[in-house]
C-alpha cells in the first residue's frame, strides 16, 4: 500500500468517530486507511545512525521508517519508504504523566497527545486525545497492557468494547539479539500511520520506565 503524506492538506483535521459507531480514522489521509485488516511488523535494525526502526508489510517491503531528530532523542519522525515526512513525535519536557505529542508532517500541526494514566500492579494504561479534544475529560482512544501478557490493545473511547489495533511483542531476550520484532494488527478503516505512531511512543515509554523518551532512541523520562 502506498503512503503519500505530501498529498494531504496541512490544515485537514484528523477524522474520527470513536466508539461503537466508529468511522474511518484518518491522520495522514484516506490513502493511509484500508477497508481490510492490516498486518505490520516493527523491525529493529540499524538502517543508519538516525534510523533504527522500520515497519514492513506482509511482503516484507518497508512502509514506514522512524528517524531520531537532534541530540535529545526525544523527537522522532515517521517517514514513508521514500523518506517523505508523515508524522513527528515529540516528548513534552517536564510534562505531567510523560506526555507525547504527534504532529502532522514536519511538526507544525498537532494531531493528538498521548499520556500515561492510572496503572494497577498488573496493568498499564495510556490515554490518547485528538487535537480537537481540548478539555480531555474523555479520551478518544486508550491503550492497555496487562504486564503478564505480551501485547498492547488500542481501544476506541473510554470503554473496552471496540479494539482498533493490537501490538504483540516477541519473547523476552529477542531484542538484545537484534532479532526481535513487534507484530501490529490494525482493524479496517484505522489510519496505519496513527497506529505506527502509538506503537513507537509505547516503545519509548516502556523503555524509559513509563514517561520520557527511550526505546532504541535512548533517553530517560523528564
Backbone as CSV, one residue per row, in Angstrom:
resi,resn,N_x,N_y,N_z,CA_x,CA_y,CA_z,C_x,C_y,C_z
1,UNK,0.833,-1.196,0.000,0.000,0.000,0.000,0.867,1.245,0.000
2,UNK,0.579,2.193,-0.843,1.361,3.419,-0.909,0.916,4.374,0.186
3,UNK,1.875,5.079,0.769,1.586,6.071,1.782,2.090,7.394,1.262
4,UNK,1.182,8.331,0.959,1.575,9.586,0.326,1.191,10.753,1.206
5,UNK,2.094,11.123,2.122,1.791,12.196,3.067,1.710,13.543,2.375
6,UNK,2.472,13.726,1.288,2.526,15.041,0.672,1.229,15.417,-0.007
7,UNK,0.299,14.472,-0.174,-0.956,14.766,-0.851,-2.015,15.286,0.099
8,UNK,-1.702,15.387,1.406,-2.686,15.779,2.399,-2.520,17.260,2.721
9,UNK,-3.601,17.996,2.696,-3.540,19.416,3.041,-3.150,19.579,4.500
10,UNK,-2.307,20.569,4.768,-1.767,20.736,6.118,-2.837,21.114,7.125
11,UNK,-3.940,21.719,6.679,-4.956,22.158,7.624,-6.126,21.183,7.713
12,UNK,-5.971,19.978,7.209,-7.034,18.996,7.285,-6.998,18.314,8.641
13,UNK,-8.058,18.438,9.465,-8.034,17.821,10.781,-8.205,16.321,10.672
14,UNK,-7.733,15.540,11.687,-7.945,14.108,11.670,-9.417,13.799,11.798
15,UNK,-9.873,12.782,11.099,-11.273,12.391,11.145,-11.417,11.168,12.014
16,UNK,-12.321,11.223,12.980,-12.520,10.095,13.871,-13.912,10.130,14.444
17,UNK,-14.520,8.966,14.575,-15.764,8.814,15.311,-15.545,7.672,16.272
18,UNK,-14.862,7.948,17.381,-14.507,6.906,18.323,-15.744,6.342,18.988
19,UNK,-15.677,5.041,19.274,-16.774,4.378,19.942,-17.401,3.341,19.047
20,UNK,-18.587,2.893,19.448,-19.231,1.804,18.740,-19.556,2.143,17.306
21,UNK,-19.843,3.436,17.010,-20.179,3.819,15.651,-18.979,4.338,14.902
22,UNK,-17.802,3.805,15.197,-16.564,4.316,14.626,-16.591,4.335,13.111
23,UNK,-16.162,5.456,12.536,-15.989,5.541,11.111,-14.521,5.433,10.778
24,UNK,-14.134,6.042,9.672,-12.733,5.997,9.274,-11.923,6.944,10.146
25,UNK,-10.800,6.459,10.670,-9.905,7.263,11.488,-8.712,7.645,10.628
26,UNK,-8.690,8.905,10.176,-7.649,9.361,9.266,-6.725,10.328,9.981
27,UNK,-5.430,10.096,9.893,-4.437,11.025,10.389,-3.668,11.613,9.215
28,UNK,-3.190,10.759,8.340,-2.489,11.199,7.138,-3.487,11.545,6.041
29,UNK,-4.455,10.677,5.826,-5.438,10.867,4.775,-6.092,9.551,4.434
30,UNK,-7.082,9.559,3.547,-7.793,8.325,3.225,-6.908,7.252,2.615
31,UNK,-5.795,7.662,1.962,-4.903,6.675,1.367,-4.138,5.886,2.426
32,UNK,-4.160,6.365,3.681,-3.468,5.686,4.774,-4.364,4.637,5.431
33,UNK,-5.633,4.624,5.075,-6.580,3.658,5.629,-6.888,2.570,4.609
34,UNK,-7.417,1.467,5.086,-7.784,0.357,4.215,-9.095,-0.235,4.706
35,UNK,-9.958,-0.664,3.796,-11.207,-1.308,4.230,-10.982,-2.730,4.735
36,UNK,-9.729,-3.170,4.727,-9.405,-4.530,5.157,-8.426,-4.480,6.335
37,UNK,-8.370,-5.523,7.138,-7.378,-5.567,8.224,-5.965,-5.471,7.665
38,UNK,-5.059,-4.889,8.451,-3.679,-4.691,8.019,-2.735,-5.289,9.057
39,UNK,-1.705,-5.969,8.578,-0.684,-6.536,9.454,0.656,-5.867,9.144
40,UNK,1.307,-5.374,10.179,2.630,-4.767,10.042,3.590,-5.445,11.003
41,UNK,4.867,-5.357,10.701,5.909,-5.842,11.607,6.858,-4.692,11.878
42,UNK,7.173,-4.466,13.156,8.147,-3.437,13.518,9.495,-4.103,13.735
43,UNK,10.445,-3.772,12.895,11.763,-4.399,12.953,12.786,-3.440,13.533
44,UNK,13.633,-3.966,14.376,14.721,-3.194,14.963,15.996,-3.529,14.210
45,UNK,16.530,-2.525,13.565,17.742,-2.718,12.781,18.385,-1.362,12.566
46,UNK,19.696,-1.314,12.561,20.392,-0.055,12.332,20.443,0.208,10.830
47,UNK,19.475,0.993,10.342,19.445,1.344,8.928,20.427,2.492,8.651
48,UNK,20.560,3.386,9.629,21.529,4.464,9.561,21.726,4.958,10.987
49,UNK,22.556,5.975,11.171,22.821,6.487,12.512,21.553,6.996,13.177
50,UNK,20.634,7.540,12.396,19.414,8.114,12.955,18.194,7.219,12.774
51,UNK,18.332,6.106,12.070,17.193,5.217,11.824,17.480,3.827,12.353
52,UNK,16.657,3.386,13.318,16.849,2.076,13.901,15.567,1.243,13.927
53,UNK,14.478,1.823,13.437,13.197,1.117,13.402,12.578,1.243,12.022
54,UNK,11.870,0.190,11.623,11.128,0.230,10.374,9.894,-0.646,10.512
55,UNK,8.858,-0.314,9.778,7.627,-1.102,9.757,7.434,-1.649,8.352
56,UNK,7.226,-2.943,8.271,7.076,-3.598,6.967,5.695,-4.215,6.842
57,UNK,5.281,-4.412,5.592,4.037,-5.111,5.321,4.268,-6.606,5.267
58,UNK,3.222,-7.354,4.924,3.314,-8.813,4.911,4.320,-9.301,3.871
59,UNK,4.563,-8.511,2.828,5.514,-8.904,1.793,6.956,-8.610,2.190
60,UNK,7.144,-7.900,3.312,8.491,-7.539,3.742,8.957,-6.189,3.266
61,UNK,8.154,-5.518,2.440,8.531,-4.191,1.957,8.383,-3.156,3.066
62,UNK,9.333,-2.244,3.171,9.270,-1.194,4.184,8.197,-0.177,3.805
63,UNK,7.276,0.075,4.748,6.228,1.077,4.559,6.505,2.347,5.347
64,UNK,7.095,2.201,6.537,7.409,3.341,7.389,8.801,3.166,7.982
65,UNK,9.523,4.278,8.146,10.785,4.280,8.863,10.704,5.326,9.967
66,UNK,11.464,5.121,11.029,11.446,6.033,12.171,12.820,6.665,12.326
67,UNK,12.859,7.984,12.327,14.111,8.731,12.442,14.195,9.433,13.793
68,UNK,15.396,9.463,14.366,15.657,10.228,15.569,16.172,11.597,15.153
69,UNK,15.591,12.664,15.731,15.953,14.029,15.357,16.672,14.714,16.511
70,UNK,17.815,15.293,16.251,18.543,16.032,17.256,19.269,15.130,18.235
71,UNK,19.920,15.752,19.216,20.723,15.016,20.176,19.923,14.575,21.393
72,UNK,18.784,15.191,21.651,17.997,14.829,22.826,17.339,13.470,22.662
73,UNK,17.093,13.072,21.415,16.464,11.794,21.099,15.082,11.658,21.715
74,UNK,14.430,12.784,21.912,13.048,12.771,22.362,12.139,13.384,21.294
75,UNK,12.675,13.478,20.099,11.907,13.940,18.961,12.149,12.959,17.821
76,UNK,11.072,12.340,17.353,11.165,11.295,16.344,10.303,11.664,15.153
77,UNK,10.653,11.138,14.000,9.863,11.403,12.803,9.580,10.093,12.071
78,UNK,8.342,9.940,11.676,7.934,8.791,10.870,7.879,9.234,9.418
79,UNK,8.608,8.536,8.568,8.632,8.842,7.138,8.172,7.612,6.368
80,UNK,7.782,7.820,5.114,7.395,6.679,4.298,8.635,6.049,3.671
81,UNK,8.442,5.057,2.829,9.568,4.328,2.247,10.467,5.226,1.415
82,UNK,9.902,6.302,0.877,10.684,7.231,0.054,11.334,8.333,0.883
83,UNK,11.101,8.341,2.199,11.685,9.358,3.054,10.846,10.609,3.222
84,UNK,9.590,10.590,2.758,8.706,11.744,2.897,8.160,11.794,4.330
85,UNK,8.318,12.924,5.046,7.819,13.013,6.423,6.302,12.837,6.489
86,UNK,5.856,12.026,7.438,4.429,11.794,7.646,3.983,12.374,8.982
87,UNK,4.654,11.961,10.056,4.319,12.419,11.396,5.591,12.710,12.176
88,UNK,5.516,13.676,13.092,6.619,13.983,14.002,6.136,13.774,15.433
89,UNK,6.919,13.057,16.224,6.563,12.730,17.601,7.500,13.485,18.541
90,UNK,6.925,14.180,19.516,7.735,14.971,20.442,7.357,14.635,21.877
91,UNK,8.375,14.348,22.694,8.133,14.200,24.125,8.127,15.584,24.745
92,UNK,7.048,15.918,25.444,6.901,17.246,26.036,7.671,17.294,27.345
93,UNK,8.735,18.062,27.371,9.612,18.120,28.542,8.871,18.615,29.766
94,UNK,9.162,18.007,30.921,8.604,18.385,32.217,7.092,18.241,32.256
95,UNK,6.543,17.410,31.405,5.095,17.247,31.383,4.657,16.236,32.431
96,UNK,3.474,16.461,32.968,2.900,15.540,33.946,2.459,14.275,33.223
97,UNK,2.840,13.124,33.754,2.486,11.826,33.180,3.118,11.602,31.815
98,UNK,4.241,12.222,31.563,5.025,11.904,30.375,4.292,12.055,29.061
99,UNK,3.817,13.234,28.772,3.015,13.453,27.560,3.877,13.460,26.304
100,UNK,3.389,12.759,25.280,3.956,12.825,23.939,2.928,13.490,23.035
101,UNK,3.422,14.240,22.052,2.547,14.882,21.089,2.896,14.416,19.679
102,UNK,1.863,14.252,18.859,2.020,13.794,17.477,1.588,14.917,16.550
103,UNK,2.483,15.305,15.633,2.224,16.390,14.702,2.235,15.863,13.267
104,UNK,1.474,16.524,12.428,1.467,16.171,11.009,2.757,16.615,10.344
105,UNK,3.264,15.810,9.433,4.424,16.186,8.637,5.648,16.473,9.476
106,UNK,6.223,17.651,9.292,7.454,18.032,9.973,7.215,18.725,11.314
107,UNK,5.966,18.733,11.777,5.728,19.155,13.148,5.072,20.485,13.364
108,UNK,4.189,20.938,12.474,3.550,22.237,12.639,2.069,22.159,12.986
109,UNK,1.477,20.965,12.893,0.030,20.836,13.098,-0.229,19.659,14.029
110,UNK,-0.728,19.948,15.243,-0.953,18.911,16.245,-2.060,17.956,15.812
111,UNK,-1.790,16.660,15.960,-2.757,15.614,15.636,-3.389,15.063,16.912
112,UNK,-2.550,14.671,17.858,-3.049,14.089,19.092,-1.967,14.111,20.155
113,UNK,-2.374,13.825,21.398,-1.458,13.708,22.518,-1.665,12.356,23.192
114,UNK,-0.578,11.829,23.747,-0.624,10.545,24.449,0.008,10.754,25.818
115,UNK,-0.663,10.277,26.867,-0.088,10.380,28.206,-0.437,9.147,29.022
116,UNK,0.351,8.919,30.052,0.092,7.805,30.956,-1.125,8.114,31.806
117,UNK,-1.809,7.044,32.218,-2.959,7.176,33.085,-2.722,6.317,34.322
118,UNK,-3.741,6.189,35.166,-3.610,5.385,36.375,-3.273,3.943,36.008
119,UNK,-2.358,3.352,36.751,-1.923,1.993,36.471,-2.056,1.130,37.721
120,UNK,-2.492,-0.096,37.529,-2.525,-1.076,38.604,-1.251,-1.907,38.526
121,UNK,-1.097,-2.822,39.463,0.147,-3.596,39.529,0.376,-4.411,38.263
122,UNK,-0.695,-5.005,37.728,-0.544,-5.872,36.569,-1.011,-5.209,35.276
123,UNK,-1.305,-3.921,35.318,-1.881,-3.283,34.147,-1.356,-1.869,33.995
124,UNK,-1.032,-1.489,32.767,-0.668,-0.110,32.467,-1.656,0.444,31.444
125,UNK,-1.898,1.738,31.519,-2.889,2.357,30.646,-2.359,3.694,30.142
126,UNK,-2.559,3.950,28.857,-2.250,5.241,28.246,-3.539,5.778,27.619
127,UNK,-3.660,7.091,27.620,-4.835,7.709,27.014,-4.414,8.600,25.857
128,UNK,-5.233,8.602,24.809,-4.954,9.350,23.591,-6.062,10.378,23.387
129,UNK,-5.653,11.623,23.178,-6.607,12.714,22.963,-6.325,13.355,21.610
130,UNK,-7.319,13.396,20.745,-7.168,14.082,19.471,-7.073,15.592,19.710
131,UNK,-6.524,16.309,18.744,-6.227,17.731,18.921,-7.472,18.553,19.222
132,UNK,-8.620,18.168,18.664,-9.842,18.948,18.886,-10.506,18.628,20.218
133,UNK,-9.953,17.686,20.982,-10.468,17.358,22.313,-9.698,18.192,23.336
134,UNK,-10.053,19.447,23.459,-9.275,20.383,24.269,-9.516,20.212,25.764
135,UNK,-10.682,19.719,26.160,-10.963,19.557,27.588,-10.321,18.290,28.157
136,UNK,-10.167,17.277,27.332,-9.580,15.997,27.730,-10.324,15.360,28.905
137,UNK,-11.632,15.622,28.981,-12.434,14.975,30.020,-12.647,13.500,29.710
138,UNK,-12.751,13.185,28.434,-12.931,11.805,27.978,-11.919,11.559,26.868
139,UNK,-11.215,10.455,26.936,-10.205,10.172,25.912,-10.861,9.691,24.622
140,UNK,-10.164,9.891,23.511,-10.642,9.405,22.215,-10.235,7.958,21.982
141,UNK,-9.071,7.596,22.507,-8.590,6.214,22.447,-7.863,5.912,23.752
142,UNK,-7.799,4.647,24.110,-6.995,4.240,25.247,-6.194,3.004,24.877
143,UNK,-5.040,2.883,25.495,-4.142,1.766,25.219,-3.914,1.023,26.527
144,UNK,-4.136,-0.273,26.530,-3.984,-1.052,27.749,-3.045,-2.225,27.522
145,UNK,-2.289,-2.516,28.553,-1.397,-3.667,28.518,-1.412,-4.356,29.877
146,UNK,-1.657,-5.654,29.861,-1.506,-6.468,31.057,-0.053,-6.896,31.122
147,UNK,0.572,-6.645,32.262,2.011,-6.853,32.380,2.411,-8.313,32.190
148,UNK,1.479,-9.240,32.402,1.787,-10.655,32.235,1.544,-11.125,30.807
149,UNK,1.090,-10.223,29.945,0.838,-10.566,28.550,1.769,-9.762,27.649
150,UNK,2.055,-10.311,26.489,2.970,-9.660,25.560,2.204,-8.926,24.466
151,UNK,1.289,-8.041,24.871,0.534,-7.313,23.857,-0.032,-6.031,24.433
152,UNK,-0.210,-5.053,23.547,-0.951,-3.843,23.834,-2.227,-3.890,23.004
153,UNK,-3.315,-3.330,23.544,-4.561,-3.232,22.790,-4.989,-1.773,22.771
154,UNK,-5.329,-1.264,21.592,-5.817,0.102,21.430,-7.332,0.038,21.286
155,UNK,-8.035,0.726,22.177,-9.499,0.761,22.155,-9.971,2.152,21.760
156,UNK,-11.128,2.198,21.108,-11.760,3.474,20.791,-12.567,3.935,21.991
157,UNK,-12.347,5.175,22.423,-13.116,5.722,23.520,-12.699,5.187,24.878
158,UNK,-13.542,5.449,25.889,-13.248,5.063,27.262,-13.554,3.596,27.549
159,UNK,-14.426,3.000,26.761,-14.803,1.609,27.019,-13.786,0.665,26.397
160,UNK,-13.904,-0.604,26.731,-13.011,-1.611,26.170,-13.800,-2.579,25.283
161,UNK,-14.763,-2.028,24.564,-15.608,-2.861,23.715,-15.180,-2.843,22.257
162,UNK,-14.452,-1.807,21.829,-14.075,-1.677,20.422,-12.563,-1.593,20.300
163,UNK,-11.937,-2.714,19.990,-10.486,-2.741,19.782,-10.191,-2.360,18.343
164,UNK,-9.286,-1.386,18.137,-8.966,-0.936,16.786,-7.598,-1.417,16.328
165,UNK,-6.755,-1.834,17.283,-5.437,-2.344,16.911,-4.851,-3.111,18.088
166,UNK,-3.893,-3.988,17.784,-3.217,-4.753,18.820,-1.772,-4.962,18.411
167,UNK,-0.879,-4.798,19.372,0.544,-4.969,19.131,1.067,-6.123,19.966
168,UNK,1.685,-7.097,19.323,2.228,-8.263,20.009,3.744,-8.138,20.095
169,UNK,4.273,-8.398,21.278,5.713,-8.341,21.487,6.330,-9.720,21.301
170,UNK,7.609,-9.777,20.916,8.314,-11.056,20.826,8.676,-11.555,22.215
171,UNK,9.089,-12.812,22.353,9.503,-13.330,23.657,10.674,-12.543,24.214
172,UNK,10.813,-12.487,25.560,11.926,-11.754,26.175,13.270,-12.255,25.665
173,UNK,14.204,-11.317,25.485,15.551,-11.679,25.071,15.808,-11.520,23.596
174,UNK,14.737,-11.458,22.789,14.919,-11.347,21.346,15.534,-10.019,20.962
175,UNK,15.112,-8.923,21.637,15.608,-7.597,21.249,17.111,-7.509,21.437
176,UNK,17.618,-8.096,22.508,19.051,-7.991,22.773,19.873,-8.720,21.730
177,UNK,19.243,-9.668,21.047,19.928,-10.401,19.994,19.752,-9.748,18.631
178,UNK,18.953,-8.671,18.595,18.737,-7.973,17.333,17.784,-8.692,16.404
179,UNK,17.029,-9.672,16.950,16.144,-10.454,16.084,14.673,-10.201,16.378
180,UNK,14.395,-9.394,17.394,13.017,-9.217,17.810,12.244,-8.263,16.915
181,UNK,10.925,-8.443,16.908,10.073,-7.514,16.188,8.666,-7.579,16.763
182,UNK,8.003,-6.448,16.738,6.596,-6.395,17.074,5.794,-6.791,15.837
183,UNK,4.634,-7.373,16.069,3.651,-7.506,15.000,2.462,-6.641,15.382
184,UNK,1.972,-5.879,14.429,0.915,-4.908,14.678,-0.287,-5.267,13.819
185,UNK,-1.423,-5.512,14.461,-2.668,-5.841,13.759,-3.592,-4.630,13.819
186,UNK,-4.003,-4.140,12.658,-4.824,-2.931,12.573,-6.166,-3.273,11.940
187,UNK,-7.233,-2.831,12.569,-8.571,-3.094,12.063,-8.871,-2.226,10.835
188,UNK,-9.879,-2.597,10.050,-10.231,-1.797,8.863,-10.580,-0.354,9.224
189,UNK,-10.257,0.556,8.308,-10.614,1.973,8.398,-9.899,2.721,9.529
190,UNK,-8.788,2.180,10.007,-7.977,2.848,11.013,-6.665,3.276,10.359
191,UNK,-6.275,4.517,10.550,-5.054,5.031,9.920,-3.820,4.256,10.355
192,UNK,-3.083,3.732,9.383,-1.898,2.922,9.689,-0.810,3.759,10.349
193,UNK,-0.580,4.978,9.845,0.452,5.839,10.424,0.101,6.218,11.858
194,UNK,-1.178,6.381,12.153,-1.634,6.698,13.506,-1.245,5.581,14.469
195,UNK,-1.503,4.334,14.097,-1.165,3.201,14.957,0.345,3.018,15.044
196,UNK,1.054,3.261,13.954,2.524,3.195,13.992,3.057,4.216,14.994
197,UNK,2.509,5.426,14.984,2.948,6.463,15.924,2.710,6.020,17.366
198,UNK,1.555,5.445,17.655,1.262,4.973,19.005,2.223,3.863,19.408
199,UNK,2.542,2.972,18.489,3.458,1.873,18.782,4.851,2.389,19.124
200,UNK,5.324,3.367,18.375,6.646,3.932,18.629,6.672,4.647,19.978
201,UNK,5.614,5.396,20.305,5.539,6.083,21.588,5.501,5.084,22.737
202,UNK,4.727,4.014,22.595,4.660,2.984,23.641,6.022,2.360,23.880
203,UNK,6.749,2.113,22.815,8.087,1.533,22.937,9.012,2.479,23.698
204,UNK,8.925,3.773,23.387,9.760,4.760,24.075,9.384,4.869,25.543
205,UNK,8.086,4.890,25.830,7.627,4.978,27.217,8.053,3.752,28.026
206,UNK,7.888,2.595,27.432,8.219,1.358,28.142,9.707,1.295,28.461
207,UNK,10.537,1.645,27.508,11.977,1.526,27.697,12.513,2.537,28.684
208,UNK,11.787,3.658,28.863,12.251,4.690,29.788,11.620,4.553,31.161
209,UNK,10.778,3.535,31.331,10.141,3.346,32.614,8.793,4.017,32.738
210,UNK,8.224,4.446,31.574,6.859,4.927,31.615,6.603,6.284,31.021
211,UNK,7.571,7.207,31.017,7.227,8.557,30.616,7.992,9.122,29.471
212,UNK,9.295,9.212,29.585,10.060,10.002,28.646,10.523,9.232,27.442
213,UNK,11.450,9.846,26.701,11.991,9.228,25.512,12.846,8.031,25.884
214,UNK,12.880,7.049,25.009,13.661,5.861,25.313,13.663,4.923,24.139
215,UNK,13.467,3.631,24.410,13.480,2.647,23.345,14.827,2.604,22.675
216,UNK,14.829,2.312,21.404,16.057,2.261,20.646,16.667,3.643,20.472
217,UNK,15.927,4.691,20.864,16.420,6.041,20.685,16.979,6.614,21.959
218,UNK,16.997,5.849,23.041,17.665,6.248,24.268,16.926,7.356,25.000
219,UNK,17.551,7.812,26.096,16.989,8.913,26.855,16.148,8.434,27.994
220,UNK,15.970,9.266,28.999,15.154,8.925,30.145,13.987,9.846,30.276
221,UNK,13.154,9.624,31.283,11.965,10.442,31.490,12.339,11.816,32.009
222,UNK,11.490,12.781,31.675,11.701,14.145,32.169,11.029,14.296,33.519
